[in-house]
Amino acid sequence: MNINELTSYKNNDKIIDLKGWVDTVRHHGGLLFFDLRDPDTTIQVVTDKPDDFSDIKNEFYISINGTLTKRDPENINKESTLGEYEIALESLTIISSSKTLPFQIEDNIDVDEVIRLKYRYLDLRRKSMKRNMLAGSETFKAIREYMNTSGINELDTPTLIKSTPEGAKDFIVPSRKSKGKFYALPQSPQMYKQLFMLSGMQNYYQIAKCYRDEDSRKDRQPEFTQLDIEMLNGNPESVQKLIEDTVKFVLKNVYQEKITEPFEKLSYDEAIDKYGTDKPDLRIKNTIENFTDIFVN
């Protein structure tokens, strides 16, 4: 069973075969406390027989039996769904033990990125990292929900293609069947989505993996994911409305953020004149002012 199932349990109910990771072991005056963590939440476990369970350590994966009990009012953890309860431990089975951790599984730790990437499976157990990963998943779900209800078809495109002229170098993959020839990984699905439109498809979208063999920049990585859309008989107004409505839907349903409408619009010329770029950061209030007229005779 998982920890969230305990929300339907009552005080003094028996808990059988509850599984999770050991998190934050604490010894206090003849009592042993630890949090049991699963992918969704945590609950505190306590025993007055610490010597019987002295071999457990952080990140052991275990199964426990015990009794659900209410905590004293002053000890309730208001930040946890099950913070008013704890489990009085009766028995414990170690399913998988853990070696000494290369770093602690907690947020706001200062750990070299190389070590974090080496032990990626541990890094992703931290709440902040897990939250980031799940936010990406929920974002994709929300995009698909809005696009599908808007009558736009999700179509797939190949990732082994013939090299096409794009703005960067291709990653290449040697062909086993054709010696001396190579596939390219797509920099974008541009050619294929245009083929869809030529074939008579009405609307198209794809959450596409793209690859560019170039140095990383703040807005480009060797591998990245982008939302591609193609619309039959589209115009600037209809495309802008679709993108704006999609962004509003995602931010409201995934991040609980409401966007002020209407979106501010700048022409290309206005953006260049005021900010010197066609991708201005509107949080920067200082703009370019042209004083050429002062110097005209």
Phi, psi and omega per residue, in radians:
M1 nan 2.772 3.084
N2 -1.872 2.891 -2.985
I3 -1.145 -0.645 -3.113
N4 -1.064 -0.429 3.110
E5 -1.127 -0.333 -3.111
L6 -1.235 -0.220 3.118
T7 -1.112 -0.364 3.114
S8 -1.638 -0.019 -3.135
Y9 -1.547 2.817 3.118
K10 -2.016 2.938 3.117
N11 -0.982 2.344 3.122
N12 1.313 0.150 3.023
D13 -1.229 2.549 3.117
K14 -1.366 2.438 3.109
I15 -1.935 2.180 -3.095
I16 -2.137 2.206 2.995
D17 0.991 0.915 3.047
L18 -1.558 2.159 -3.014
K19 -1.898 2.635 3.067
G20 2.997 -3.105 3.112
W21 -1.666 2.482 3.051
V22 -1.275 2.273 -3.094
D23 -2.391 2.204 3.032
T24 1.064 1.342 3.073
V25 -1.373 2.313 -3.107
R26 -2.394 2.397 3.068
H27 -1.938 2.225 3.133
H28 -2.466 1.879 2.983
G29 0.845 0.960 3.108
G30 1.444 0.067 3.091
L31 -2.041 2.521 3.044
L32 -1.976 2.182 3.087
F33 -2.037 2.533 2.890
F34 -2.704 2.711 3.044
D35 -1.596 2.398 3.025
L36 -1.769 2.179 -3.036
R37 -2.080 2.361 2.967
D38 -2.176 -3.078 -3.059
P39 -1.053 -0.294 -3.058
D40 -1.824 -0.735 -3.009
T41 -2.798 -3.001 -3.138
T42 -2.357 2.821 2.982
I43 -2.579 2.552 -3.129
Q44 -1.409 2.475 3.087
V45 -2.105 2.442 -3.104
V46 -2.421 2.553 3.040
T47 -2.531 2.550 3.063
D48 -1.681 0.251 3.082
K49 -2.169 1.149 -3.046
P50 -1.062 -0.528 -3.107
D51 -1.154 -0.484 -3.129
D52 -1.265 -0.317 -3.064
F53 -2.247 0.512 -3.036
S54 -1.251 -0.241 -3.063
D55 -1.518 -0.094 -3.130
I56 -1.411 2.548 -3.140
K57 -2.409 2.956 3.127
N58 -0.944 2.412 3.070
E59 1.276 0.157 2.899
F60 -1.150 2.436 3.041
Y61 -1.702 2.147 -2.955
I62 -2.350 2.927 2.970
S63 -2.194 2.342 -3.084
I64 -2.203 2.711 2.952
N65 -2.133 2.546 -3.140
G66 3.139 -2.785 -3.109
T67 -2.231 2.303 3.094
L68 -1.339 2.171 -3.115
T69 -2.300 2.602 3.107
K70 -1.360 2.442 3.094
R71 -1.457 2.738 3.042
D72 -1.063 2.551 -3.069
P73 -0.925 -0.656 -3.112
E74 -1.281 -0.228 -3.123
N75 -1.816 0.070 -3.115
I76 -1.173 2.325 3.082
N77 -1.639 1.770 -3.052
K78 -1.280 -0.212 -3.134
E79 -1.516 -0.112 -3.103
S80 -1.990 2.496 3.133
T81 -0.998 -0.678 -3.116
L82 -1.882 0.519 -3.045
G83 -1.162 -0.298 3.129
E84 -1.526 -0.041 -3.132
Y85 -2.105 2.820 2.928
E86 -2.534 2.947 -3.130
I87 -1.966 2.163 3.019
A88 -1.398 1.954 -2.993
L89 -1.288 2.341 3.089
E90 -1.994 -0.751 3.108
S91 -2.606 2.771 -3.038
L92 -2.576 2.399 3.058
T93 -2.116 2.216 3.086
I94 -1.472 1.994 3.122
I95 -1.465 -0.735 3.134
S96 -2.601 2.205 3.129
S97 -1.541 2.988 -3.100
S98 -2.272 2.487 3.018
K99 -1.329 3.050 3.065
T100 -1.006 2.272 -3.047
L101 -1.291 2.473 3.066
P102 -1.241 -0.373 3.032
F103 -2.787 2.788 -3.113
Q104 -1.337 2.523 -3.139
I105 -1.485 1.435 3.121
E106 -2.681 2.770 -3.114
D107 -1.320 2.825 3.054
N108 1.046 0.625 3.081
I109 -1.630 2.575 3.135
D110 -1.759 1.621 -3.080
V111 -2.226 2.421 3.114
D112 -0.968 2.358 -3.074
E113 -1.071 -0.576 3.123
V114 -1.066 -0.721 3.127
I115 -1.201 -0.713 3.123
R116 -1.059 -0.720 -3.134
L117 -1.253 -0.598 3.099
K118 -1.100 -0.702 3.133
Y119 -1.904 0.944 -3.058
R120 -1.024 -0.651 -3.109
Y121 -1.132 -0.474 3.053
L122 -1.416 -0.730 -3.134
D123 -1.028 -0.645 -3.115
L124 -1.313 -0.098 3.036
R125 -1.405 -0.280 3.124
R126 -1.222 2.521 -3.058
K127 -1.012 -0.768 -3.076
S128 -1.128 -0.721 3.135
M129 -1.205 -0.745 3.114
K130 -1.086 -0.710 3.129
R131 -1.066 -0.713 3.116
N132 -1.116 -0.776 -3.136
M133 -1.110 -0.764 -3.119
L134 -1.229 -0.519 3.076
A135 -1.101 -0.708 3.068
G136 -1.072 -0.762 3.123
S137 -1.082 -0.790 -3.132
E138 -1.167 -0.581 3.092
T139 -1.102 -0.805 3.114
F140 -1.075 -0.722 3.120
K141 -1.058 -0.761 -3.100
A142 -1.171 -0.709 3.100
I143 -1.054 -0.815 -3.127
R144 -1.110 -0.707 -3.141
E145 -1.069 -0.802 -3.095
Y146 -1.219 -0.751 -3.131
M147 -1.118 -0.740 -3.113
N148 -1.150 -0.695 3.113
T149 -1.279 -0.291 3.102
S150 -1.583 0.076 3.090
G151 1.338 0.460 3.128
I152 -1.849 2.225 -3.020
N153 -1.426 2.377 3.008
E154 -1.561 2.017 3.137
L155 -2.091 2.607 -3.084
D156 -1.802 2.660 3.103
T157 -2.277 2.720 -3.097
P158 -1.156 2.702 3.042
T159 -1.931 -0.055 2.947
L160 -2.000 1.906 -2.974
I161 -2.336 3.010 2.941
K162 -1.338 2.462 -3.135
S163 -1.038 2.310 3.127
T164 -2.169 2.633 -3.124
P165 -1.165 2.057 3.105
E166 -2.343 -2.893 -3.036
G167 -1.610 0.054 -3.104
A168 -2.576 -3.139 3.114
K169 -1.394 2.581 3.125
D170 -1.474 2.566 2.776
F171 -1.383 2.365 -3.110
I172 -2.031 2.609 -3.116
V173 -2.230 2.099 -3.116
P174 -1.140 2.489 3.135
S175 -1.582 2.221 3.129
R176 -1.246 -0.629 -3.059
K177 -1.422 -0.525 -3.112
S178 -2.030 1.683 -3.067
K179 -1.049 2.366 3.092
G180 1.417 0.049 3.108
K181 -2.027 2.791 -2.991
F182 -2.408 2.598 2.872
Y183 -1.530 2.840 2.977
A184 -2.073 2.569 2.984
L185 -1.494 2.416 -2.979
P186 -1.209 2.356 2.984
Q187 -1.353 -0.417 3.014
S188 -2.936 2.859 3.102
P189 -1.494 0.446 -2.964
Q190 -0.921 -0.926 -3.064
M191 -1.086 -0.709 -3.069
Y192 -1.252 -0.672 -3.134
K193 -1.222 -0.515 3.040
Q194 -1.197 -0.628 3.044
L195 -1.072 -0.703 3.101
F196 -1.012 -0.760 -3.111
M197 -1.178 -0.714 3.110
L198 -1.124 -0.492 -3.109
S199 -1.400 -0.124 3.078
G200 1.815 0.134 3.038
M201 -1.154 2.475 -3.064
Q202 -1.370 -0.925 -3.131
N203 -2.464 2.665 -3.062
Y204 -2.530 2.478 2.903
Y205 -2.513 2.742 3.128
Q206 -2.699 2.329 2.955
I207 -1.562 1.703 -2.841
A208 -1.843 2.420 2.957
K209 -1.430 2.304 -3.127
C210 -2.266 2.653 -3.035
Y211 -2.372 2.313 3.095
R212 -2.437 2.148 -3.094
D213 -1.450 1.312 -3.104
E214 -2.533 2.901 3.123
D215 -1.143 2.555 -3.128
S216 -1.182 2.486 3.001
R217 -2.295 3.070 -3.085
K218 -1.106 -0.465 -3.115
D219 -2.010 0.215 3.119
R220 -2.570 2.391 3.029
Q221 -2.233 2.831 3.095
P222 -0.954 -0.625 3.072
E223 -2.256 2.273 3.135
F224 -2.624 2.937 -3.125
T225 -2.052 2.361 3.132
Q226 -2.412 2.735 3.057
L227 -1.637 2.100 3.101
D228 -1.907 2.381 3.134
I229 -2.372 2.453 3.015
E230 -2.356 2.334 -3.072
M231 -2.209 2.322 3.067
L232 -1.282 2.292 -3.131
N233 1.013 0.575 3.120
G234 -1.289 2.786 3.036
N235 -2.457 2.934 -3.081
P236 -0.947 -0.686 -3.087
E237 -1.174 -0.764 -3.101
S238 -1.217 -0.643 3.111
V239 -1.173 -0.795 3.123
Q240 -1.037 -0.757 -3.125
K241 -1.107 -0.741 3.132
L242 -1.078 -0.800 -3.130
I243 -1.140 -0.785 3.138
E244 -1.055 -0.802 -3.121
D245 -1.146 -0.636 3.100
T246 -1.141 -0.816 3.131
V247 -1.055 -0.772 3.134
K248 -1.079 -0.748 -3.125
F249 -1.106 -0.786 -3.120
V250 -1.133 -0.836 -3.087
L251 -1.141 -0.630 3.137
K252 -1.257 -0.772 -3.000
N253 -1.526 -0.411 -3.125
V254 -1.792 -0.734 -3.024
Y255 -1.952 0.058 3.124
Q256 0.927 0.685 3.111
E257 -1.990 2.232 3.101
K258 -1.745 2.302 -3.065
I259 -1.676 2.354 3.077
T260 -1.235 2.311 3.130
E261 -1.941 2.748 -0.151
P262 -1.357 2.856 3.068
F263 -1.120 2.466 3.065
E264 -1.240 2.409 -3.122
K265 -2.113 2.405 3.060
L266 -2.220 2.412 2.993
S267 -1.299 2.871 3.108
Y268 -1.009 -0.802 -3.109
D269 -1.089 -0.713 3.117
E270 -1.100 -0.740 -3.136
A271 -1.100 -0.761 3.136
I272 -1.168 -0.766 -3.102
D273 -1.141 -0.686 -3.045
K274 -1.527 -0.619 -2.991
Y275 -2.122 -0.233 -3.130
G276 1.326 0.224 3.134
T277 -2.672 2.680 3.095
D278 -1.547 0.070 3.065
K279 -2.225 1.094 -3.033
P280 -1.240 2.610 3.001
D281 -1.667 1.829 -3.025
L282 -1.269 -0.099 3.034
R283 -1.270 -0.355 3.087
I284 -1.441 1.974 -3.026
K285 -1.438 -0.387 3.119
N286 -1.294 2.265 3.132
T287 -2.136 2.904 3.129
I288 -1.351 2.283 3.083
E289 -1.993 2.307 -3.111
N290 -1.671 2.015 -3.125
F291 -1.888 0.363 -3.070
T292 -1.004 -0.642 -3.086
D293 -1.048 -0.486 -3.121
I294 -1.113 -0.561 -3.032
F295 -1.698 0.079 3.116
V296 -1.435 2.246 -3.128
N297 -1.238 nan nan
